Amino acid sequence: MDLGIAGKKALVCAASKGLGRGCALALAKEGVQVTIVARGREALEATAAELEKVSPRGTAIAWVAADITTPEGRAAALAACPQPDILVNNAGGPPPGDFRNWSREDWIAALDANMLTPIELIKATVDGMIARRFGRIVNITSGAVKAPIDVLGLSNGARSGLTGFVAGLARKTVKHNVTINNLLPGFFDTDRIRTVIGGQAKARGVAYEEALAERIATIPAGRIGDPEEFGAACAYLCSAQAGFVTGQNLLLDGGAYPGTF
């Protein structure tokens, strides 16, 4: 299906690898002019070269080596892509641990990265989208928003705050054909998940391989998610056909969440 977004401009954060890369790849395949942002220059350059190969328009992929969680990083990203039609918010999650060990500074850092940075980028871009009568904003949050994970308290709190903010704003922008939705990843093959599993294994005093196998056993799909299938879901939410979808939290977890709602 043609998603109707060829030629649109997209800013994709934390896109050199993992879920952000999956989203950037899916958008590039649709002919979107993609700008990717991440901290590591080497990985960015490699990802940009890969995306250029799959773009049907042969469009050069812009990249910015910057920390999107800082004002300077956001300024650099927006200078490279000042009027995006599509914004994919993403940032590395805070470390796992016991809340008793977290300081105020730890909480502020989590909020800055996983709540306030997306809000700042939305604020910088949403009015332009409204003026152009097209905008798609997708926030990569976490399945922990729906089913909190005990060792991810920093993430649970910060990402839930973003979810509440989006729930209100998304109902105000949709009449202008600007949608805002959240993608909630479950267990995908990313560096982040390896860190989480490692933290859980250490806390329980078991081997990493044992903790990994136990986690996979809880997924009805019987496997780990592929970042490229996550990217396909993101591309749909960014499509012309998704203009009636807003304020939603789409959980991609292979059926792990056991609830009806």
LUMPAGU-94303 format. One record per residue: residue in one letter; x, y, z of N, C-alpha, C, O in turn. Coordinates in pm, whole numbers, always signed. Example, Ala and Ser with C-alpha at 12.3 -4.5 7.8 and 13.67 -1.06 7.14 Angstrom:
REC   rest      npx      npy      npz     capx     capy     capz      cpx      cpy      cpz      opx      opy      opz
REC      A    +1319     -569     +780    +1230     -450     +780    +1320     -330     +780    +1424     -332     +846
REC      S    +1285     -225     +708    +1367     -106     +714    +1290       +3     +787    +1341     +114     +804
//
This chain:
REC   rest      npx      npy      npz     capx     capy     capz      cpx      cpy      cpz      opx      opy      opz
REC      M      +84     -120       +0       +0       +0       +0      +87     +125       +0     +182     +135      +78
REC      D      +56     +218      -86     +125     +347      -88      +75     +429      +30      -44     +458      +39
REC      L     +164     +467     +120     +124     +539     +241     +101     +688     +218      +58     +759     +308
REC      G     +130     +735      +99      +99     +874      +66     +187     +978     +132     +144    +1092     +150
REC      I     +310     +941     +168     +398    +1035     +237     +531    +1054     +163     +624    +1113     +218
REC      A     +541    +1007      +40     +663    +1029      -38     +687    +1179      -53     +596    +1254      -87
REC      G     +810    +1221      -29     +845    +1361      -40     +826    +1440      +88     +874    +1553      +98
REC      K     +758    +1383     +187     +744    +1450     +316     +879    +1451     +387     +968    +1372     +355
REC      K     +893    +1541     +484    +1018    +1553     +559     +997    +1496     +700     +898    +1525     +766
REC      A    +1093    +1416     +744    +1082    +1353     +875    +1209    +1375     +956    +1321    +1369     +904
REC      L    +1188    +1401    +1084    +1298    +1408    +1181    +1281    +1289    +1274    +1181    +1279    +1345
REC      V    +1379    +1201    +1275    +1371    +1079    +1356    +1485    +1080    +1457    +1602    +1085    +1421
REC      C    +1449    +1075    +1584    +1548    +1086    +1691    +1600     +950    +1734    +1531     +849    +1722
REC      A    +1723     +949    +1785    +1789     +826    +1831    +1775     +717    +1724    +1731     +606    +1752
REC      A    +1815     +752    +1602    +1782     +669    +1486    +1901     +595    +1426    +1888     +539    +1317
REC      S    +2014     +594    +1493    +2128     +525    +1434    +2118     +374    +1449    +2183     +300    +1375
REC      K    +2037     +327    +1544    +2020     +183    +1564    +1890     +159    +1641    +1823     +253    +1683
REC      G    +1857      +32    +1658    +1741       -4    +1738    +1609      +37    +1677    +1593      +36    +1555
REC      L    +1516      +74    +1763    +1381     +107    +1717    +1377     +234    +1635    +1300     +244    +1539
REC      G    +1459     +332    +1670    +1464     +455    +1591    +1511     +428    +1449    +1458     +484    +1354
REC      R    +1611     +342    +1437    +1658     +305    +1303    +1548     +232    +1227    +1530     +256    +1107
REC      G    +1475     +144    +1294    +1366      +74    +1228    +1263     +170    +1171    +1213     +150    +1060
REC      C    +1231     +274    +1247    +1135     +374    +1200    +1190     +453    +1082    +1121     +475     +983
REC      A    +1315     +495    +1093    +1377     +571     +984    +1384     +488     +856    +1362     +540     +747
REC      L    +1415     +360     +871    +1423     +271     +755    +1288     +259     +685    +1280     +268     +562
REC      A    +1182     +239     +763    +1049     +225     +704    +1006     +353     +633     +944     +347     +526
REC      L    +1037     +467     +690    +1000     +594     +628    +1081     +619     +501    +1028     +667     +400
REC      A    +1210     +586     +505    +1294     +603     +386    +1243     +518     +271    +1246     +562     +156
REC      K    +1197     +398     +300    +1143     +310     +197    +1019     +369     +131     +986     +335      +18
REC      E     +950     +457     +203     +831     +522     +149     +863     +650      +73     +773     +720      +27
REC      G     +992     +680      +59    +1031     +799      -14    +1029     +926      +68    +1029    +1036      +12
REC      V    +1027     +913     +200    +1031    +1030     +289    +1173    +1084     +295    +1269    +1007     +295
REC      Q    +1186    +1215     +300    +1317    +1279     +319    +1349    +1277     +468    +1295    +1356     +546
REC      V    +1436    +1186     +506    +1460    +1159     +648    +1586    +1228     +698    +1690    +1226     +633
REC      T    +1574    +1289     +815    +1689    +1340     +890    +1699    +1258    +1017    +1605    +1254    +1096
REC      I    +1813    +1195    +1039    +1829    +1111    +1158    +1924    +1179    +1257    +2020    +1246    +1219
REC      V    +1895    +1159    +1384    +1973    +1220    +1491    +2015    +1112    +1589    +1935    +1024    +1624
REC      A    +2139    +1117    +1634    +2188    +1031    +1740    +2321    +1088    +1788    +2375    +1180    +1727
REC      R    +2372    +1034    +1896    +2496    +1088    +1951    +2620    +1035    +1879    +2719    +1107    +1869
REC      G    +2618     +912    +1830    +2737     +852    +1772    +2750     +877    +1623    +2667     +832    +1545
REC      R    +2853     +949    +1583    +2872     +987    +1443    +2893     +865    +1353    +2835     +859    +1244
REC      E    +2974     +769    +1396    +3006     +656    +1312    +2883     +573    +1278    +2860     +538    +1162
REC      A    +2803     +543    +1380    +2681     +465    +1356    +2582     +543    +1271    +2511     +485    +1189
REC      L    +2576     +674    +1290    +2486     +758    +1210    +2523     +752    +1063    +2436     +734     +977
REC      E    +2650     +768    +1034    +2694     +766     +895    +2661     +633     +829    +2618     +628     +713
REC      A    +2682     +524     +902    +2653     +392     +847    +2505     +374     +822    +2465     +320     +719
REC      T    +2422     +419     +916    +2278     +407     +899    +2228     +495     +784    +2143     +452     +707
REC      A    +2281     +615     +773    +2241     +704     +664    +2272     +640     +529    +2191     +649     +436
REC      A    +2386     +576     +517    +2422     +510     +391    +2326     +395     +360    +2289     +374     +245
REC      E    +2286     +322     +463    +2190     +212     +443    +2054     +265     +398    +1990     +207     +310
REC      L    +2012     +374     +459    +1880     +430     +425    +1877     +484     +282    +1776     +472     +213
REC      E    +1987     +542     +240    +1993     +595     +103    +1975     +484       +0    +1920     +507     -107
REC      K    +2022     +365      +32    +2013     +252      -61    +1868     +206      -80    +1833     +155     -187
REC      V    +1784     +223      +23    +1647     +172      +14    +1547     +279      -29    +1432     +247      -58
REC      S    +1588     +404      -34    +1496     +510      -71    +1464     +503     -220    +1555     +509     -303
REC      P    +1337     +491     -256    +1300     +481     -398    +1325     +611     -475    +1330     +611     -598
REC      R    +1340     +717     -402    +1364     +848     -466    +1512     +879     -477    +1550     +980     -536
REC      G    +1596     +792     -421    +1738     +819     -423    +1776     +941     -343    +1876    +1007     -371
REC      T    +1695     +972     -241    +1714    +1094     -163    +1829    +1078      -64    +1841     +976       +3
REC      A    +1914    +1179      -56    +2021    +1179      +43    +1960    +1186     +183    +1864    +1260     +206
REC      I    +2016    +1111     +274    +1968    +1110     +412    +2055    +1204     +495    +2177    +1187     +504
REC      A    +1992    +1303     +554    +2065    +1396     +639    +2083    +1335     +777    +1998    +1260     +824
REC      W    +2194    +1367     +841    +2217    +1317     +976    +2282    +1424    +1062    +2354    +1511    +1013
REC      V    +2253    +1416    +1192    +2305    +1513    +1287    +2355    +1437    +1409    +2279    +1366    +1475
REC      A    +2483    +1452    +1439    +2539    +1391    +1559    +2519    +1487    +1676    +2590    +1586    +1689
REC      A    +2423    +1455    +1759    +2389    +1545    +1870    +2312    +1469    +1976    +2253    +1365    +1949
REC      D    +2313    +1523    +2096    +2235    +1467    +2206    +2101    +1539    +2208    +2091    +1654    +2250
REC      I    +1997    +1470    +2163    +1865    +1533    +2147    +1805    +1575    +2281    +1710    +1653    +2284
REC      T    +1859    +1524    +2391    +1805    +1558    +2523    +1857    +1691    +2576    +1819    +1734    +2684
REC      T    +1946    +1756    +2500    +1999    +1886    +2541    +1943    +1997    +2451    +1907    +1970    +2336
REC      P    +1935    +2120    +2501    +1890    +2230    +2416    +1975    +2246    +2291    +1923    +2275    +2183
REC      E    +2106    +2227    +2306    +2196    +2242    +2192    +2171    +2133    +2088    +2174    +2158    +1968
REC      G    +2147    +2013    +2136    +2119    +1903    +2044    +1989    +1923    +1968    +1982    +1898    +1848
REC      R    +1887    +1969    +2038    +1758    +1995    +1971    +1771    +2107    +1870    +1713    +2101    +1762
REC      A    +1848    +2210    +1904    +1869    +2321    +1811    +1939    +2272    +1684    +1903    +2313    +1573
REC      A    +2038    +2185    +1699    +2110    +2132    +1583    +2019    +2047    +1496    +2024    +2055    +1373
REC      A    +1936    +1965    +1560    +1844    +1879    +1485    +1743    +1962    +1408    +1714    +1934    +1291
REC      L    +1689    +2064    +1472    +1587    +2148    +1407    +1649    +2238    +1301    +1581    +2279    +1207
REC      A    +1776    +2271    +1314    +1844    +2347    +1209    +1859    +2261    +1084    +1850    +2312     +972
REC      A    +1881    +2133    +1102    +1896    +2042     +988    +1762    +2008     +926    +1754    +1982     +806
REC      C    +1656    +2007    +1006    +1521    +1975     +956    +1423    +2071    +1023    +1352    +2032    +1116
REC      P    +1418    +2196     +977    +1343    +2299    +1048    +1191    +2288    +1038    +1121    +2340    +1125
REC      Q    +1140    +2224     +937     +995    +2214     +920     +953    +2071     +888     +906    +2043     +778
REC      P     +971    +1981     +982     +935    +1842     +954     +784    +1822     +944     +706    +1885    +1016
REC      D     +744    +1736     +853     +605    +1694     +845     +579    +1577     +939     +467    +1551     +982
REC      I     +688    +1506     +970     +682    +1388    +1055     +790    +1402    +1162     +905    +1433    +1132
REC      L     +751    +1379    +1287     +845    +1382    +1398     +834    +1250    +1473     +726    +1212    +1520
REC      V     +946    +1180    +1485     +950    +1057    +1565    +1039    +1084    +1685    +1161    +1093    +1673
REC      N     +977    +1096    +1801    +1049    +1122    +1924    +1099     +992    +1985    +1025     +894    +1998
REC      N    +1226     +993    +2021    +1286     +873    +2077    +1412     +913    +2152    +1485    +1001    +2108
REC      A    +1435     +850    +2264    +1558     +873    +2340    +1584     +750    +2426    +1491     +680    +2465
REC      G    +1709     +724    +2452    +1742     +610    +2536    +1677     +620    +2673    +1671     +728    +2732
REC      G    +1629     +508    +2721    +1563     +507    +2850    +1662     +517    +2966    +1780     +484    +2949
REC      P    +1616     +561    +3082    +1703     +570    +3199    +1740     +430    +3249    +1673     +333    +3215
REC      P    +1844     +420    +3328    +1891     +288    +3373    +1794     +222    +3470    +1721     +290    +3542
REC      P    +1793      +89    +3472    +1712      +18    +3570    +1774      +30    +3709    +1890      +70    +3724
REC      G    +1696       -5    +3810    +1749       -1    +3946    +1641       +1    +4051    +1523      -19    +4022
REC      D    +1682      +26    +4173    +1594      +35    +4290    +1570     +181    +4320    +1665     +259    +4328
REC      F    +1444     +220    +4336    +1411     +362    +4354    +1479     +420    +4478    +1499     +542    +4485
REC      R    +1516     +337    +4573    +1582     +386    +4695    +1720     +444    +4665    +1774     +523    +4743
REC      N    +1775     +406    +4553    +1909     +451    +4518    +1910     +570    +4423    +2017     +622    +4390
REC      W    +1791     +615    +4379    +1787     +724    +4283    +1780     +859    +4353    +1705     +877    +4449
REC      S    +1858     +952    +4303    +1860    +1088    +4357    +1762    +1176    +4278    +1706    +1134    +4177
REC      R    +1744    +1297    +4326    +1662    +1394    +4252    +1719    +1416    +4113    +1645    +1431    +4016
REC      E    +1853    +1419    +4104    +1917    +1440    +3974    +1885    +1327    +3878    +1869    +1350    +3758
REC      D    +1876    +1204    +3928    +1839    +1091    +3843    +1698    +1109    +3787    +1674    +1082    +3669
REC      W    +1607    +1155    +3871    +1469    +1175    +3826    +1460    +1288    +3724    +1388    +1277    +3625
REC      I    +1534    +1397    +3748    +1531    +1509    +3655    +1588    +1468    +3521    +1535    +1508    +3417
REC      A    +1695    +1388    +3521    +1754    +1341    +3395    +1655    +1255    +3318    +1645    +1266    +3196
REC      A    +1582    +1168    +3389    +1482    +1082    +3322    +1370    +1166    +3263    +1327    +1141    +3151
REC      L    +1323    +1263    +3338    +1216    +1350    +3289    +1263    +1433    +3170    +1189    +1450    +3073
REC      D    +1385    +1484    +3177    +1440    +1562    +3065    +1444    +1480    +2937    +1404    +1528    +2831
REC      A    +1491    +1357    +2947    +1510    +1275    +2827    +1381    +1219    +2773    +1358    +1220    +2652
REC      N    +1295    +1169    +2861    +1181    +1088    +2816    +1046    +1155    +2828     +944    +1096    +2791
REC      M    +1042    +1278    +2879     +917    +1353    +2883     +935    +1494    +2825     +865    +1534    +2733
REC      L    +1030    +1568    +2880    +1042    +1709    +2842    +1103    +1728    +2703    +1064    +1819    +2631
REC      T    +1199    +1643    +2664    +1256    +1655    +2529    +1151    +1635    +2421    +1143    +1718    +2330
REC      P    +1068    +1529    +2426     +962    +1517    +2326     +867    +1635    +2326     +825    +1681    +2220
REC      I     +833    +1685    +2444     +742    +1799    +2451     +805    +1922    +2386     +738    +1995    +2314
REC      E     +934    +1945    +2411    +1001    +2059    +2349    +1003    +2047    +2197     +984    +2146    +2127
REC      L    +1027    +1928    +2145    +1029    +1908    +2000     +889    +1922    +1940     +873    +1975    +1830
REC      I     +789    +1876    +2011     +651    +1895    +1966     +619    +2044    +1961     +561    +2093    +1864
REC      K     +656    +2115    +2065     +629    +2259    +2071     +697    +2334    +1956     +641    +2429    +1902
REC      A     +816    +2288    +1919     +892    +2355    +1813     +838    +2326    +1674     +867    +2401    +1581
REC      T     +760    +2219    +1657     +721    +2177    +1522     +571    +2173    +1496     +530    +2178    +1380
REC      V     +490    +2163    +1599     +348    +2135    +1576     +275    +2250    +1508     +184    +2225    +1428
REC      D     +310    +2374    +1536     +238    +2485    +1474     +264    +2491    +1324     +175    +2526    +1246
REC      G     +386    +2457    +1282     +415    +2451    +1140     +336    +2341    +1072     +288    +2359     +960
REC      M     +320    +2228    +1138     +239    +2119    +1085      +94    +2164    +1070      +29    +2138     +968
REC      I      +44    +2232    +1172      -94    +2281    +1167     -113    +2377    +1050     -213    +2370     +979
REC      A      -15    +2466    +1029      -25    +2562     +919      -24    +2494     +784      -89    +2541     +690
REC      R      +48    +2382     +772      +57    +2310     +645      -53    +2205     +630      -63    +2140     +526
REC      R     -133    +2190     +732     -246    +2096     +731     -202    +1950     +715     -274    +1868     +660
REC      F      -83    +1921     +765      -38    +1781     +770      +71    +1769     +875     +167    +1846     +877
REC      G      +55    +1672     +962     +159    +1644    +1061     +137    +1508    +1124      +23    +1469    +1152
REC      R     +244    +1438    +1146     +239    +1309    +1214     +350    +1306    +1319     +468    +1314    +1287
REC      I     +310    +1295    +1444     +405    +1286    +1555     +389    +1151    +1621     +279    +1113    +1663
REC      V     +499    +1078    +1630     +498     +947    +1694     +603     +948    +1805     +720     +977    +1780
REC      N     +561     +916    +1925     +652     +907    +2038     +679     +761    +2070     +586     +684    +2095
REC      I     +805     +723    +2071     +840     +588    +2113     +853     +589    +2264     +945     +650    +2318
REC      T     +761     +523    +2331     +764     +521    +2477     +807     +382    +2524     +922     +344    +2503
REC      S     +717     +305    +2587     +754     +173    +2636     +630      +96    +2676     +531     +154    +2721
REC      G     +636      -35    +2660     +529     -119    +2711     +512     -104    +2861     +408     -138    +2916
REC      A     +616      -53    +2928     +609      -31    +3072     +508      +76    +3110     +468      +85    +3226
REC      V     +466     +158    +3014     +361     +256    +3042     +230     +184    +3073     +152     +229    +3158
REC      K     +206      +73    +3006      +82       -3    +3026      +97     -111    +3132       +4     -137    +3209
REC      A     +213     -173    +3137     +240     -278    +3235     +375     -248    +3299     +478     -298    +3252
REC      P     +378     -167    +3405     +504     -122    +3463     +597     -236    +3502     +554     -343    +3546
REC      I     +726     -211    +3482     +831     -306    +3516     +902     -255    +3641     +946     -140    +3645
REC      D     +913     -339    +3741     +959     -293    +3872    +1093     -222    +3871    +1111     -123    +3942
REC      V    +1188     -270    +3792    +1321     -209    +3793    +1331      -87    +3702    +1437      -25    +3693
REC      L    +1222      -53    +3634    +1223      +61    +3542    +1139     +177    +3595    +1065     +240    +3519
REC      G    +1150     +204    +3723    +1069     +310    +3782    +1091     +446    +3719     +995     +522    +3701
REC      L    +1215     +479    +3685    +1242     +608    +3621    +1170     +619    +3488    +1112     +722    +3456
REC      S    +1175     +512    +3410    +1108     +509    +3281     +956     +508    +3299     +884     +581    +3230
REC      N     +907     +426    +3391     +762     +420    +3416     +706     +559    +3441     +604     +597    +3385
REC      G     +774     +634    +3527     +724     +766    +3565     +734     +868    +3454     +636     +936    +3422
REC      A     +853     +880    +3393     +875     +983    +3291     +788     +960    +3167     +729    +1053    +3114
REC      R     +782     +836    +3122     +706     +807    +3000     +555     +817    +3024     +481     +854    +2934
REC      S     +511     +784    +3144     +369     +801    +3176     +331     +948    +3176     +220     +984    +3136
REC      G     +423    +1034    +3220     +398    +1177    +3215     +379    +1226    +3073     +290    +1306    +3046
REC      L     +464    +1180    +2980     +450    +1216    +2839     +317    +1165    +2784     +251    +1235    +2708
REC      T     +279    +1044    +2822     +154     +984    +2774      +34    +1070    +2814      -57    +1091    +2734
REC      G      +34    +1118    +2938      -75    +1203    +2984      -79    +1335    +2909     -187    +1384    +2875
REC      F      +36    +1393    +2883      +42    +1519    +2808      -13    +1501    +2667      -94    +1581    +2621
REC      V      +31    +1396    +2600      -12    +1370    +2462     -162    +1347    +2455     -227    +1390    +2359
REC      A     -218    +1281    +2555     -361    +1250    +2553     -446    +1375    +2539     -550    +1372    +2473
REC      G     -403    +1484    +2599     -478    +1609    +2587     -451    +1682    +2457     -544    +1725    +2388
REC      L     -323    +1695    +2421     -287    +1773    +2302     -337    +1709    +2174     -379    +1779    +2082
REC      A     -333    +1577    +2167     -370    +1507    +2042     -513    +1533    +2001     -546    +1527    +1882
REC      R     -599    +1562    +2097     -739    +1590    +2064     -758    +1733    +2012     -864    +1765    +1957
REC      K     -659    +1817    +2029     -669    +1955    +1982     -611    +1973    +1843     -652    +2063    +1769
REC      T     -515    +1889    +1806     -446    +1908    +1679     -506    +1828    +1564     -483    +1861    +1447
REC      V     -584    +1725    +1595     -629    +1633    +1490     -720    +1700    +1387     -723    +1659    +1272
REC      K     -794    +1803    +1427     -880    +1872    +1331     -800    +1943    +1223     -855    +1981    +1119
REC      H     -672    +1962    +1247     -584    +2024    +1148     -504    +1918    +1070     -407    +1950    +1001
REC      N     -546    +1791    +1081     -475    +1680    +1017     -335    +1661    +1074     -241    +1625    +1003
REC      V     -323    +1688    +1203     -198    +1665    +1276     -229    +1566    +1388     -302    +1597    +1481
REC      T     -173    +1447    +1378     -199    +1343    +1477      -77    +1322    +1565      +37    +1343    +1524
REC      I     -104    +1279    +1688       +3    +1248    +1783      -31    +1115    +1848     -137    +1100    +1910
REC      N      +58    +1021    +1834      +36     +887    +1889     +163     +835    +1954     +273     +887    +1931
REC      N     +147     +732    +2035     +260     +670    +2103     +272     +523    +2063     +172     +451    +2055
REC      L     +394     +480    +2038     +423     +339    +2013     +489     +281    +2138     +589     +335    +2187
REC      L     +433     +172    +2189     +481     +112    +2312     +550      -20    +2281     +483     -122    +2264
REC      P     +682      -21    +2272     +752     -146    +2242     +758     -238    +2363     +777     -195    +2477
REC      G     +743     -367    +2335     +767     -468    +2435     +910     -516    +2422    +1004     -436    +2428
REC      F     +927     -645    +2403    +1059     -707    +2403    +1114     -715    +2261    +1087     -810    +2188
REC      F    +1191     -613    +2223    +1252     -608    +2090    +1403     -627    +2101    +1463     -605    +2206
REC      D    +1461     -668    +1991    +1604     -696    +1987    +1682     -565    +1977    +1718     -521    +1868
REC      T    +1707     -503    +2093    +1778     -376    +2099    +1879     -378    +2214    +1873     -463    +2303
REC      D    +1972     -283    +2209    +2070     -270    +2317    +2000     -240    +2449    +2043     -287    +2555
REC      R    +1893     -163    +2444    +1821     -126    +2564    +1766     -249    +2637    +1779     -261    +2759
REC      I    +1706     -339    +2562    +1650     -459    +2623    +1761     -546    +2683    +1743     -606    +2789
REC      R    +1874     -552    +2615    +1985     -630    +2671    +2031     -571    +2804    +2066     -646    +2896
REC      T    +2030     -438    +2815    +2067     -374    +2941    +1966     -405    +3051    +2004     -435    +3164
REC      V    +1837     -399    +3015    +1732     -427    +3113    +1742     -571    +3163    +1736     -596    +3283
REC      I    +1757     -665    +3070    +1766     -806    +3108    +1892     -828    +3193    +1889     -905    +3289
REC      G    +1999     -762    +3158    +2121     -772    +3237    +2101     -723    +3379    +2150     -783    +3474
REC      G    +2026     -611    +3392    +1998     -557    +3525    +1912     -652    +3607    +1936     -671    +3726
REC      Q    +1811     -711    +3543    +1725     -806    +3612    +1803     -930    +3653    +1784     -982    +3764
REC      A    +1890     -978    +3565    +1970    -1096    +3597    +2061    -1069    +3716    +2074    -1153    +3805
REC      K    +2123     -954    +3717    +2212     -918    +3827    +2137     -907    +3958    +2184     -954    +4062
REC      A    +2018     -845    +3953    +1939     -828    +4075    +1896     -962    +4134    +1885     -978    +4255
REC      R    +1872    -1060    +4045    +1827    -1193    +4090    +1941    -1290    +4113    +1922    -1398    +4169
REC      G    +2059    -1252    +4070    +2173    -1339    +4088    +2172    -1460    +3996    +2217    -1569    +4035
REC      V    +2121    -1442    +3873    +2118    -1551    +3777    +2195    -1510    +3652    +2230    -1394    +3634
REC      A    +2221    -1607    +3566    +2293    -1580    +3441    +2205    -1502    +3344    +2082    -1515    +3345
REC      Y    +2270    -1422    +3260    +2197    -1343    +3160    +2113    -1433    +3071    +1997    -1403    +3043
REC      E    +2172    -1543    +3024    +2103    -1635    +2933    +1977    -1692    +2997    +1876    -1712    +2930
REC      E    +1984    -1719    +3125    +1867    -1772    +3196    +1756    -1667    +3204    +1640    -1698    +3179
REC      A    +1793    -1545    +3238    +1695    -1437    +3246    +1633    -1409    +3109    +1513    -1382    +3099
REC      L    +1714    -1415    +3004    +1665    -1393    +2868    +1564    -1500    +2829    +1457    -1469    +2777
REC      A    +1599    -1626    +2853    +1509    -1736    +2816    +1378    -1728    +2892    +1272    -1755    +2836
REC      E    +1385    -1691    +3018    +1263    -1679    +3099    +1173    -1568    +3044    +1051    -1581    +3041
REC      R    +1234    -1460    +3001    +1155    -1348    +2948    +1088    -1387    +2816     +971    -1357    +2795
REC      I    +1161    -1452    +2728    +1103    -1495    +2601     +988    -1591    +2624     +890    -1591    +2550
REC      A     +998    -1672    +2727     +893    -1769    +2758     +762    -1703    +2797     +657    -1766    +2792
REC      T     +767    -1574    +2836     +645    -1502    +2872     +575    -1439    +2752     +467    -1382    +2766
REC      I     +636    -1448    +2634     +582    -1384    +2514     +505    -1487    +2432     +566    -1582    +2382
REC      P     +375    -1472    +2416     +298    -1569    +2338     +352    -1590    +2197     +341    -1700    +2143
REC      A     +409    -1488    +2137     +465    -1502    +2002     +586    -1595    +2001     +626    -1643    +1895
REC      G     +646    -1619    +2117     +758    -1712    +2127     +888    -1660    +2070     +977    -1738    +2037
REC      R     +900    -1529    +2057    +1021    -1473    +1999    +1038    -1328    +2041     +950    -1268    +2102
REC      I    +1154    -1274    +2007    +1182    -1132    +2027    +1134    -1053    +1906    +1136    -1104    +1794
REC      G    +1091     -931    +1928    +1046     -847    +1818    +1161     -796    +1732    +1273     -779    +1779
REC      D    +1131     -774    +1605    +1228     -721    +1508    +1207     -570    +1495    +1095     -527    +1467
REC      P    +1310     -488    +1514    +1294     -343    +1501    +1233     -299    +1368    +1169     -194    +1362
REC      E    +1251     -378    +1262    +1195     -338    +1134    +1042     -353    +1133     +974     -276    +1065
REC      E     +987     -450    +1206     +841     -459    +1213     +784     -348    +1301     +672     -303    +1280
REC      F     +861     -305    +1397     +822     -187    +1476     +818      -64    +1386     +726      +17    +1394
REC      G     +920      -52    +1300     +925      +61    +1207     +807      +63    +1111     +759     +170    +1075
REC      A     +760      -54    +1070     +645      -60     +981     +521       -4    +1048     +440      +63     +984
REC      A     +504      -32    +1178     +391      +23    +1252     +402     +175    +1262     +303     +247    +1251
REC      C     +524     +222    +1282     +547     +367    +1287     +511     +432    +1154     +447     +537    +1151
REC      A     +553     +370    +1044     +526     +427     +912     +376     +437     +887     +330     +535     +828
REC      Y     +300     +337     +932     +155     +346     +915      +98     +465     +992      +16     +540     +939
REC      L     +141     +484    +1116      +89     +597    +1195     +127     +731    +1132      +61     +832    +1155
REC      C     +232     +731    +1051     +275     +853     +982     +208     +870     +846     +231     +970     +778
REC      S     +128     +774     +807      +73     +773     +671      -42     +871     +653     -100     +920     +750
REC      A      -74     +896     +527     -191     +978     +495     -318     +908     +540     -416     +975     +574
REC      Q     -319     +775     +541     -438     +698     +576     -466     +698     +727     -575     +658     +768
REC      A     -371     +743     +809     -387     +736     +954     -436     +867    +1015     -415     +891    +1134
REC      G     -498     +950     +936     -543    +1080     +986     -655    +1075    +1088     -686    +1177    +1150
REC      F     -717     +958    +1107     -827     +944    +1203     -780     +873    +1331     -860     +836    +1416
REC      V     -647     +855    +1341     -589     +787    +1457     -506     +889    +1535     -405     +937    +1485
REC      T     -550     +921    +1656     -474    +1017    +1735     -493     +991    +1883     -597     +939    +1925
REC      G     -394    +1026    +1961     -400    +1008    +2105     -398     +863    +2150     -443     +831    +2260
REC      Q     -348     +776    +2064     -352     +633    +2093     -216     +581    +2140     -111     +638    +2111
REC      N     -223     +469    +2215     -103     +402    +2264     -102     +261    +2207     -170     +172    +2257
REC      L      -23     +243    +2101      -20     +114    +2032      +88      +26    +2092     +207      +56    +2083
REC      L      +45      -83    +2154     +136     -176    +2221     +180     -285    +2124      +97     -354    +2066
REC      L     +311     -299    +2106     +368     -404    +2022     +454     -493    +2111     +570     -462    +2138
REC      D     +395     -604    +2157     +467     -686    +2255     +450     -835    +2232     +481     -914    +2322
REC      G     +402     -876    +2115     +388    -1017    +2087     +283    -1086    +2172     +285    -1208    +2187
REC      G     +191    -1008    +2228      +84    -1064    +2309     +118    -1079    +2455      +43    -1143    +2528
REC      A     +228    -1022    +2501     +274    -1041    +2639     +179     -981    +2742     +157    -1038    +2849
REC      Y     +122     -865    +2709      +30     -803    +2805      -99     -885    +2809     -160     -907    +2705
REC      P     -142     -931    +2929     -251    -1026    +2936     -391     -964    +2946     -490    -1037    +2946
REC      G     -400     -831    +2954     -529     -766    +2976     -612     -753    +2852     -563     -766    +2740
REC      T     -742     -725    +2873     -835     -701    +2764     -823     -559    +2713     -838     -535    +2593
REC      F     -796     -465    +2801     -790     -323    +2764     -650     -267    +2787     -627     -149    +2762
//
